[in-house]
Amino acid sequence: MADNVVSAKTALDAITSRMERAAARFGQSAQKVELIAVSKTFSAEVIVPFLEAGQRLFAENRVQEAKEKWPSLRERFAGVELHLIGPLQTNKAREAVALFDVIQTVDRERLAAVLAAEMRRAGRQLPCFVQVNIGAEEQKAGIAVADTVAFVRRCRDEHGLDIVGLMCIPPDGQPAGPFFAQLALLAREAQVPQLSMGMSGDFETAIAMGATHVRVGSALFGHR
Ligand SMILES: *Cc1c(COP(=O)(O)O)cnc(C)c1O
């Protein structure tokens, strides 16, 4: 194996074993937690060793950047699953449906309607997460906590979206645990099975609170 592939594998193994230890320690060992490698801002050259080391689940936060990097990477590596984890404008919905396999940032009625229409048009029903503004922060995307359960229901019943879970980014500078716990309760109430929560600094806490997907960038790829 080339040196850069060995380093990628070492980084992946280190995160995976921390994930397993967290799951075991917090009694979530039966729960399968997926590691999503957040490759935003990193070039294809940096991403390739991770693909060669076997990682297939990735996320990007911008449609334009994904379009520049991923079509050629997908040609070289089969089985990639790419998640969108950044805000989506309705005028980019068509491109997003073509480029991504999962949309994690459904957070408003109009976006739900446009995405549903674009998926029907493309004949591609992508699994989606509803993003929740768990800390009620002015500057953050996401549906309000109080509106989440009803919004999930409308996404499913009125728009026909396949909502599989909830996603959140808790506020900076506060302990994340209570926000993750609240997202888990909301998911139960909304009857969705998956929880995308936890990043490089707090993925073990997220696993303790029931995360099914953690989104790890800098701990794998280095500083942005
Ligand atoms: C960048 C980003 C991440 C990864 O953050 P790190 O701290 O680098 O692990 C996770 N989720 C979202 C939504 C992001 O934008």
The ligand as a Gaussian input file, in Angstrom:
#p B3LYP/6-31G(d) Opt

LIG

0 1
 C      -17.985000      20.492000       8.267000
 C      -19.133000      19.758000       8.807000
 C      -18.949000      18.589000       9.578000
 C      -17.581000      18.050000       9.963000
 O      -16.975000      18.884000      10.886000
 P      -15.570000      18.494000      11.575000
 O      -15.555000      19.300000      12.806000
 O      -14.521000      18.835000      10.600000
 O      -15.617000      17.026000      11.855000
 C      -20.076000      17.921000      10.019000
 N      -21.315000      18.354000       9.716000
 C      -21.532000      19.457000       8.977000
 C      -22.926000      19.875000       8.683000
 C      -20.452000      20.185000       8.505000
 O      -20.688000      21.289000       7.764000

